[in-house]
């Protein structure tokens, strides 16, 4: 319903206009305000911002034409119909200059009034529809732009040979003017995934060095390319080194993820983007190797055991959890001194806490993780450390058992909720979801099907198709738009999937709705 304001100093005239509007336009127009003089009309119009104003010319304090000019200056999309007892040419000419939509000379008939208002209503609705369509196209373009940007960067980063055409295409698409660049890779030593909020903060920090940044995240890896023709000077400054430390501290504080950095040399040709990425990755692995040597622990061999331990804990398998914890600690203490083992124990506690927090939507806190880390630091013997970790694990399992009694099927419900909120993401998969939940894909698949009576993929398809059908019933979007809204980037694939799900093509389904 459109909003309309009446600006008329005569009370009888205002009542008359109200009567006509309610009689003929009650389903199209909502009267949102009235003004008895020009100054009041301007003030209320700029506050209410109605779609249409019926404006009398002869009013006290400020005449209608002056008031209309003031409103149009601040609020040009407003449509104004001038009402006047005078039909002089000068008035009409000035109305056109101001941008008045229509001009009615009193006394006007109800028919003339209604025709004028119908024209304005049609015009406003057309503008609103066009604006809605433009906004829809803009949002869709932005989503596709981000997707294309990520795909282009990923292809460049992982391609061995890159043609000059692709290099120029990427530079033009990303609006990169600078020739020189370097690559930075932040990666968690615990294989955790960084949150969007902290990644946004990292990008903001690095814009202190250069505003020209392209980046992408991939599981536990966050990759940045910094562009600037004086990148050597910028990245050798004390400010840059201080920024490194600040970013790593932010990553650790916000996401509780200890990280290492890999950094490439400066490159001049964007065609070498793959080489810069590989160089930064090699440096990361060198730094990881140095860390592992310091701890004297072969970390990769422990990743699988750590993941299994987390799964056993969340399944409240006490004996298996304790047995596996002892195995891990036995391997660690055989290869390191107390200081090194304590450092690993701190990381293990952070990992377990993160997994349980993900599983229980933030409703869990490992005592106070800062206190736990501090208490581990104060421990003076390996045996004492073992007892302490066993106590921590036992407390977590008891907590989880209590949660399960209060909220059965929590994991399945959380997965369903995640899918309902994120079904538009084209790359959702069982493996990605299992990684997000901190469990194995096999366990998630089996548990989900047992609780829901359908597979993870079937539920995702059902959710997406339900959303597509909802949009079809509304009848406001094209098939291509509906495909994007339902999480499909390829309309052809969407049509095939829809036919398989409903037995009809999207077009046939929409035609049936109209019958």
C-alpha positions as CSV (number, residue, x, y, z in Angstrom):
1,X,0.0,0.0,0.0
2,X,1.3,3.4,-0.9
3,X,1.7,6.2,1.6
4,X,0.1,9.6,0.9
5,X,0.2,13.0,2.7
6,X,-2.3,15.8,2.3
7,X,-1.0,19.5,2.5
8,X,-4.1,21.8,2.6
9,X,-4.8,24.8,4.8
10,X,-8.6,24.5,4.5
11,X,-10.1,22.0,7.0
12,X,-13.2,21.3,4.8
13,X,-10.9,20.6,1.7
14,X,-8.8,18.2,3.8
15,X,-12.0,16.4,4.9
16,X,-13.2,16.2,1.3
17,X,-10.0,14.8,0.0
18,X,-10.0,12.2,2.9
19,X,-13.5,11.2,2.0
20,X,-12.6,10.6,-1.7
21,X,-9.4,8.7,-0.9
22,X,-11.2,6.4,1.5
23,X,-14.1,5.8,-0.9
24,X,-12.0,5.1,-4.1
25,X,-8.5,4.2,-2.9
26,X,-8.8,2.5,0.5
27,X,-7.0,-0.6,-0.8
28,X,-4.2,1.3,-2.5
29,X,-3.5,4.3,-0.4
30,X,-2.7,4.8,3.3
31,X,-3.0,8.4,4.5
32,X,0.0,8.9,6.7
33,X,-0.1,12.6,7.5
34,X,-1.7,16.0,7.1
35,X,-0.3,19.5,7.1
36,X,-2.1,22.9,7.3
37,X,0.7,25.1,6.0
38,X,3.7,24.9,3.7
39,X,6.4,24.9,6.4
40,X,4.6,22.0,8.2
41,X,4.3,20.2,4.9
42,X,8.0,20.3,4.3
43,X,8.8,19.2,7.8
44,X,6.4,16.3,7.8
45,X,7.2,15.1,4.3
46,X,10.9,14.8,5.1
47,X,10.1,13.0,8.3
48,X,7.4,10.6,6.9
49,X,8.8,10.4,3.3
50,X,5.5,9.5,1.7
51,X,5.2,8.2,-1.8
52,X,2.7,10.9,-2.9
53,X,1.8,14.4,-1.6
54,X,-1.4,16.3,-2.5
55,X,-0.2,19.9,-2.2
56,X,-2.3,23.1,-2.2
57,X,-0.6,26.2,-3.6
58,X,-2.1,28.9,-1.4
59,X,-1.1,28.1,2.2
60,X,0.2,30.3,5.0
61,X,3.9,30.5,6.1
62,X,5.1,28.9,2.8
63,X,3.3,28.5,-0.5
64,X,2.8,25.0,-2.0
65,X,5.2,25.5,-4.9
66,X,8.0,26.6,-2.6
67,X,7.2,23.8,-0.2
68,X,7.3,21.3,-3.2
69,X,10.6,22.6,-4.3
70,X,12.1,22.1,-0.8
71,X,10.7,18.6,-0.6
72,X,11.9,17.6,-4.1
73,X,15.4,18.9,-3.3
74,X,15.8,16.5,-0.4
75,X,13.4,13.8,-1.5
76,X,13.3,13.8,-5.3
77,X,11.5,10.4,-5.7
78,X,8.4,11.8,-4.0
79,X,5.5,12.4,-6.4
80,X,3.5,15.6,-5.9
81,X,0.1,16.7,-7.3
82,X,-0.5,20.4,-7.0
83,X,-4.1,21.5,-6.1
84,X,-5.0,25.2,-6.9
85,X,-7.8,27.5,-7.6
86,X,-5.7,29.3,-10.2
87,X,-4.9,28.0,-13.7
88,X,-2.4,30.6,-14.7
89,X,0.3,29.5,-17.1
90,X,3.1,30.7,-14.8
91,X,2.0,28.3,-12.1
92,X,1.9,25.4,-14.5
93,X,5.3,26.4,-15.9
94,X,6.9,26.6,-12.5
95,X,5.4,23.3,-11.5
96,X,7.0,21.6,-14.4
97,X,10.4,23.1,-13.5
98,X,10.1,21.9,-9.9
99,X,9.2,18.4,-11.1
100,X,5.6,18.3,-10.1
101,X,3.9,15.2,-11.4
102,X,0.4,16.6,-12.0
103,X,-1.6,19.8,-11.6
104,X,-5.3,19.9,-10.7
105,X,-7.3,23.2,-10.9
106,X,-10.1,23.6,-8.4
107,X,-13.0,22.9,-8.5
108,X,-12.0,19.5,-10.0
109,X,-14.4,16.6,-10.5
110,X,-14.0,13.3,-8.6
111,X,-13.4,11.7,-12.0
112,X,-10.4,14.0,-12.8
113,X,-9.1,13.6,-9.3
114,X,-9.2,9.8,-9.5
115,X,-7.7,9.7,-13.0
116,X,-4.8,11.8,-11.8
117,X,-4.2,9.7,-8.7
118,X,-4.4,6.4,-10.7
119,X,-1.7,7.7,-13.1
120,X,0.5,8.5,-10.1
121,X,-0.1,5.2,-8.4
122,X,0.8,3.3,-11.6
123,X,4.0,5.4,-11.9
124,X,5.0,4.9,-8.3
125,X,4.4,1.1,-8.4
126,X,6.4,0.8,-11.7
127,X,9.3,2.6,-10.0
128,X,9.1,0.4,-7.0
129,X,9.0,-2.8,-9.1
130,X,12.0,-1.5,-11.2
131,X,13.9,-0.6,-8.0
132,X,13.1,-4.1,-6.6
133,X,14.3,-5.8,-9.8
134,X,17.5,-3.7,-9.9
135,X,18.2,-4.5,-6.2
136,X,17.6,-8.2,-6.9
137,X,19.9,-8.1,-9.9
138,X,22.5,-6.2,-7.9
139,X,22.5,-8.7,-5.1
140,X,22.7,-11.6,-7.5
141,X,25.5,-9.9,-9.4
142,X,27.4,-9.3,-6.1
143,X,27.0,-13.0,-5.1
144,X,28.1,-14.2,-8.6
145,X,30.9,-11.6,-8.6
146,X,32.3,-13.0,-5.3
147,X,31.9,-16.6,-6.6
148,X,33.7,-15.7,-9.9
149,X,36.4,-13.8,-8.1
150,X,37.1,-16.7,-5.8
151,X,37.1,-19.2,-8.6
152,X,39.4,-17.1,-10.8
153,X,41.9,-16.7,-7.9
154,X,41.7,-20.3,-7.0
155,X,42.3,-21.3,-10.6
156,X,45.3,-19.0,-10.9
157,X,46.8,-20.1,-7.6
158,X,46.5,-23.8,-8.4
159,X,47.4,-23.7,-12.2
160,X,50.9,-24.6,-13.3
161,X,50.8,-22.5,-16.5
162,X,48.8,-19.3,-16.8
163,X,48.1,-17.6,-20.1
164,X,48.7,-13.9,-20.4
165,X,45.0,-13.5,-21.4
166,X,44.0,-14.9,-18.0
167,X,46.4,-12.7,-16.2
168,X,45.0,-9.6,-17.9
169,X,41.4,-10.8,-17.3
170,X,42.0,-11.3,-13.6
171,X,43.7,-7.9,-13.3
172,X,40.8,-6.2,-15.1
173,X,38.2,-8.0,-13.1
174,X,39.8,-7.3,-9.7
175,X,40.8,-3.7,-10.8
176,X,44.4,-4.3,-9.9
177,X,46.8,-1.6,-11.2
178,X,49.9,-2.4,-9.2
179,X,52.4,-4.9,-10.7
180,X,54.2,-6.0,-7.5
181,X,52.7,-8.3,-4.9
182,X,53.5,-10.9,-2.3
183,X,51.6,-13.8,-0.7
184,X,50.8,-14.5,2.9
185,X,49.3,-17.7,4.3
186,X,48.0,-18.0,7.8
187,X,47.2,-21.5,8.8
188,X,46.1,-23.0,12.1
189,X,48.4,-25.5,13.7
190,X,45.3,-27.3,15.0
191,X,43.6,-27.6,11.6
192,X,40.7,-25.4,12.8
193,X,38.7,-23.1,10.5
194,X,38.9,-19.4,11.1
195,X,35.6,-17.5,11.7
196,X,34.4,-14.9,9.2
197,X,34.6,-12.1,11.8
198,X,38.2,-12.6,12.5
199,X,39.1,-12.9,8.8
200,X,37.4,-9.6,8.2
201,X,39.4,-8.1,11.0
202,X,42.7,-9.5,9.4
203,X,41.8,-7.9,6.1
204,X,41.1,-4.5,7.8
205,X,44.4,-4.7,9.6
206,X,46.4,-5.4,6.3
207,X,44.7,-2.5,4.6
208,X,46.9,-0.4,6.8
209,X,49.8,-1.6,4.6
210,X,48.0,-1.5,1.2
211,X,44.3,-1.1,0.2
212,X,44.8,-3.5,-2.7
213,X,44.2,-7.0,-1.3
214,X,42.7,-10.2,-2.7
215,X,42.2,-13.1,-0.5
216,X,40.4,-16.4,0.0
217,X,40.0,-18.9,2.8
218,X,40.1,-22.7,2.4
219,X,39.5,-24.9,5.4
220,X,42.2,-24.0,8.0
221,X,44.1,-21.8,5.5
222,X,43.7,-18.1,5.0
223,X,45.5,-16.7,1.9
224,X,46.2,-13.0,1.2
225,X,47.9,-11.3,-1.8
226,X,49.1,-7.8,-1.1
227,X,49.5,-5.5,-4.1
228,X,51.6,-2.4,-4.2
229,X,54.4,-1.1,-6.4
230,X,56.4,-0.3,-3.3
231,X,55.5,-3.5,-1.4
232,X,59.2,-4.2,-0.5
233,X,59.4,-1.0,1.6
234,X,56.0,-1.5,3.1
235,X,56.6,-5.1,4.2
236,X,60.1,-4.5,5.6
237,X,58.9,-1.8,7.9
238,X,58.6,-2.3,11.7
239,X,54.8,-1.6,11.3
240,X,54.5,-4.7,9.1
241,X,56.2,-7.0,11.6
242,X,54.2,-5.5,14.4
243,X,51.0,-6.2,12.3
244,X,52.0,-9.8,11.9
245,X,52.2,-10.3,15.6
246,X,48.9,-8.4,16.1
247,X,47.1,-10.6,13.5
248,X,48.3,-13.8,15.0
249,X,47.3,-12.7,18.5
250,X,43.8,-11.8,17.1
251,X,43.4,-15.2,15.5
252,X,44.4,-16.9,18.7
253,X,42.2,-14.7,21.0
254,X,39.0,-14.8,18.9
255,X,39.2,-18.3,17.6
256,X,41.5,-19.9,20.1
257,X,43.6,-21.1,17.2
258,X,47.4,-21.0,17.4
259,X,48.6,-20.0,13.9
260,X,51.8,-20.0,11.8
261,X,52.6,-17.7,8.9
262,X,54.0,-18.4,5.5
263,X,55.3,-15.5,3.5
264,X,56.6,-15.3,-0.1
265,X,59.1,-13.0,-1.6
266,X,57.9,-10.0,-3.8
267,X,56.8,-10.9,-7.3
268,X,56.3,-8.6,-10.2
269,X,54.3,-10.7,-12.7
270,X,50.8,-11.8,-11.8
271,X,51.4,-14.8,-13.9
272,X,53.7,-16.0,-11.1
273,X,50.8,-16.0,-8.5
274,X,51.1,-19.8,-8.3
275,X,54.8,-19.6,-7.5
276,X,54.2,-17.0,-4.8
277,X,51.5,-19.2,-3.2
278,X,53.7,-22.3,-3.3
279,X,56.6,-20.4,-1.8
280,X,54.5,-19.0,1.1
281,X,53.1,-22.5,1.7
282,X,56.7,-24.0,1.8
283,X,57.7,-21.4,4.3
284,X,54.6,-22.3,6.4
285,X,55.6,-25.9,6.4
286,X,59.2,-25.0,7.3
287,X,57.9,-23.0,10.2
288,X,55.7,-25.9,11.2
289,X,58.7,-28.3,11.0
290,X,60.7,-26.0,13.3
291,X,57.8,-25.9,15.8
292,X,57.6,-29.7,15.6
293,X,61.3,-30.1,16.2
294,X,61.1,-27.8,19.2
295,X,58.3,-29.9,20.6
296,X,60.0,-33.0,19.3
297,X,56.6,-34.3,18.3
298,X,55.5,-35.6,14.9
299,X,52.3,-33.7,14.8
300,X,50.8,-35.1,11.6
301,X,50.7,-38.6,13.2
302,X,48.6,-37.1,16.1
303,X,46.0,-35.3,14.0
304,X,43.9,-38.5,13.4
305,X,44.2,-39.5,17.1
306,X,43.1,-36.1,18.2
307,X,40.1,-36.1,16.0
308,X,39.1,-39.6,17.2
309,X,39.6,-38.5,20.8
310,X,37.2,-35.5,20.2
311,X,34.7,-37.9,18.7
312,X,34.9,-40.3,21.6
313,X,34.5,-37.5,24.1
314,X,31.4,-36.2,22.3
315,X,30.0,-39.7,22.2
316,X,30.6,-39.9,25.9
317,X,32.7,-43.0,25.6
318,X,34.6,-42.7,28.9
319,X,36.8,-45.8,28.7
320,X,37.8,-45.3,25.1
321,X,38.4,-41.6,25.6
322,X,40.7,-42.2,28.6
323,X,42.5,-45.0,26.9
324,X,43.2,-42.9,23.8
325,X,44.2,-39.9,25.9
326,X,46.8,-42.1,27.6
327,X,48.1,-43.3,24.2
328,X,48.5,-39.7,23.0
329,X,50.3,-38.6,26.2
330,X,52.5,-41.6,26.2
331,X,53.7,-40.7,22.6
332,X,54.2,-37.1,23.5
333,X,56.1,-37.6,26.8
334,X,58.4,-40.1,25.2
335,X,59.6,-37.4,22.8
336,X,59.7,-34.2,24.8
337,X,60.5,-32.6,28.1
338,X,57.9,-31.3,30.5
339,X,57.9,-27.8,29.0
340,X,57.2,-29.2,25.5
341,X,54.5,-31.7,26.8
342,X,52.7,-28.9,28.7
343,X,52.7,-26.7,25.5
344,X,51.1,-29.6,23.6
345,X,48.6,-30.2,26.4
346,X,47.5,-26.6,26.2
347,X,46.9,-26.9,22.5
348,X,45.0,-30.1,23.0
349,X,42.6,-28.5,25.6
350,X,41.9,-25.6,23.1
351,X,41.2,-28.1,20.4
352,X,38.8,-30.1,22.5
353,X,37.0,-27.0,23.8
354,X,36.5,-25.7,20.2
355,X,35.0,-28.9,19.0
356,X,32.6,-29.1,21.9
357,X,31.6,-25.4,21.5
358,X,30.9,-26.0,17.8
359,X,28.8,-29.1,18.8
360,X,26.8,-27.3,21.5
361,X,26.4,-23.9,19.8
362,X,28.6,-22.0,22.3
363,X,26.8,-23.3,25.4
364,X,29.9,-24.8,26.8
365,X,33.0,-23.3,28.4
366,X,36.1,-25.3,29.5
367,X,36.1,-23.9,33.0
368,X,37.7,-20.7,31.8
369,X,40.1,-21.6,29.1
370,X,42.6,-19.0,30.2
371,X,42.6,-20.4,33.7
372,X,43.1,-24.0,32.3
373,X,46.1,-22.9,30.3
374,X,47.5,-21.1,33.3
375,X,46.9,-24.1,35.6
376,X,48.7,-26.4,33.1
377,X,51.6,-23.9,33.1
378,X,51.9,-24.3,36.9
379,X,52.0,-28.1,36.8
380,X,55.4,-29.4,37.9
381,X,55.3,-33.1,36.8
382,X,54.2,-35.3,33.9
383,X,52.1,-37.5,36.2
384,X,50.3,-34.5,37.6
385,X,49.6,-33.3,34.1
386,X,48.1,-36.7,33.1
387,X,45.7,-36.6,36.1
388,X,44.8,-33.0,35.3
389,X,43.9,-33.8,31.6
390,X,42.0,-36.9,32.6
391,X,40.0,-34.7,35.0
392,X,39.3,-32.2,32.3
393,X,38.1,-34.9,29.8
394,X,35.9,-36.5,32.5
395,X,34.3,-33.1,33.3
396,X,33.5,-32.6,29.6
397,X,32.0,-36.0,29.2
398,X,29.8,-35.5,32.3
399,X,28.7,-32.2,30.9
400,X,27.8,-33.7,27.5
401,X,25.9,-36.6,29.1
402,X,23.8,-34.0,30.9
403,X,23.2,-32.1,27.7
404,X,22.1,-35.2,25.9
405,X,19.6,-36.0,28.6
406,X,18.1,-32.5,28.3
407,X,18.4,-32.2,24.5
408,X,18.2,-35.5,22.6
409,X,19.3,-35.5,18.9
410,X,21.1,-32.2,19.4
411,X,23.6,-32.9,16.6
412,X,20.9,-33.7,14.1
413,X,18.9,-30.6,15.0
414,X,22.0,-28.5,14.7
415,X,22.8,-29.9,11.3
416,X,19.2,-29.3,10.2
417,X,19.2,-25.7,11.5
418,X,22.6,-25.1,9.7
419,X,21.2,-26.4,6.4
420,X,18.0,-24.3,6.7
421,X,20.1,-21.2,7.3
422,X,22.8,-22.0,4.7
423,X,21.2,-24.0,2.0
424,X,22.0,-21.1,-0.5
425,X,25.7,-22.0,-0.2
426,X,26.3,-24.0,-3.3
427,X,29.3,-25.9,-1.9
428,X,27.7,-27.4,1.2
429,X,28.7,-31.1,1.5
430,X,28.6,-33.9,4.1
431,X,32.4,-33.7,4.6
432,X,32.2,-29.9,5.1
433,X,29.4,-30.3,7.6
434,X,31.2,-33.1,9.5
435,X,34.3,-30.9,9.6
436,X,32.2,-28.0,10.9
437,X,30.7,-30.3,13.6
438,X,34.0,-31.9,14.5
439,X,32.9,-35.5,13.8
440,X,33.7,-38.0,11.0
441,X,31.5,-37.9,7.9
442,X,30.6,-41.6,8.4
443,X,29.4,-40.9,11.9
444,X,27.4,-37.8,10.9
445,X,25.8,-39.6,7.9
446,X,24.8,-42.6,10.0
447,X,23.4,-40.6,12.9
448,X,21.5,-38.2,10.7
449,X,19.8,-40.9,8.7
450,X,18.9,-42.8,11.8
451,X,17.2,-39.7,13.3
452,X,15.6,-38.3,10.2
453,X,14.9,-41.4,8.1
454,X,16.7,-39.7,5.1
455,X,20.3,-39.0,4.1
456,X,22.0,-35.7,4.6
457,X,21.9,-35.1,0.8
458,X,18.2,-35.9,0.6
459,X,17.4,-33.5,3.5
460,X,19.5,-30.8,1.8
461,X,17.7,-31.4,-1.5
462,X,14.3,-31.3,0.2
463,X,15.2,-28.0,1.9
464,X,16.4,-26.4,-1.3
465,X,13.4,-27.7,-3.3
466,X,11.0,-26.5,-0.6
467,X,12.5,-23.0,-0.9
468,X,12.3,-23.1,-4.7
469,X,8.6,-24.1,-4.6
470,X,7.9,-21.3,-2.1
471,X,9.3,-18.8,-4.5
472,X,7.3,-20.3,-7.4
473,X,4.1,-20.0,-5.4
474,X,4.9,-16.4,-4.7
475,X,5.3,-15.9,-8.5
476,X,7.7,-12.9,-8.2
477,X,11.0,-14.4,-9.5
478,X,12.3,-15.9,-12.7
479,X,13.5,-19.5,-12.8
480,X,17.1,-18.3,-12.9
481,X,16.6,-16.2,-9.8
482,X,14.8,-19.1,-8.0
483,X,17.7,-21.4,-8.8
484,X,20.2,-19.0,-7.1
485,X,17.9,-18.5,-4.1
486,X,17.7,-22.3,-3.7
487,X,21.5,-22.7,-3.8
488,X,22.0,-23.7,-7.4
489,X,24.5,-21.7,-9.5
490,X,23.6,-23.5,-12.7
491,X,19.9,-23.1,-13.8
492,X,20.2,-26.2,-16.1
493,X,21.3,-28.4,-13.2
494,X,18.6,-26.9,-11.0
495,X,15.9,-27.8,-13.7
496,X,17.2,-31.4,-13.8
497,X,17.2,-31.7,-10.0
498,X,13.7,-30.2,-9.8
499,X,12.3,-32.6,-12.4
500,X,13.8,-35.5,-10.5
501,X,12.3,-34.3,-7.2
502,X,8.8,-33.3,-8.4
503,X,8.4,-35.1,-11.8
504,X,7.9,-31.7,-13.5
505,X,10.2,-29.1,-14.9
506,X,10.2,-25.7,-13.1
507,X,8.3,-24.1,-16.0
508,X,5.7,-26.9,-16.0
509,X,5.3,-26.6,-12.2
510,X,4.8,-22.9,-12.4
511,X,2.3,-23.2,-15.2
512,X,0.3,-25.7,-13.1
513,X,0.2,-23.2,-10.3
514,X,-1.5,-20.7,-12.6
515,X,-4.3,-23.1,-13.5
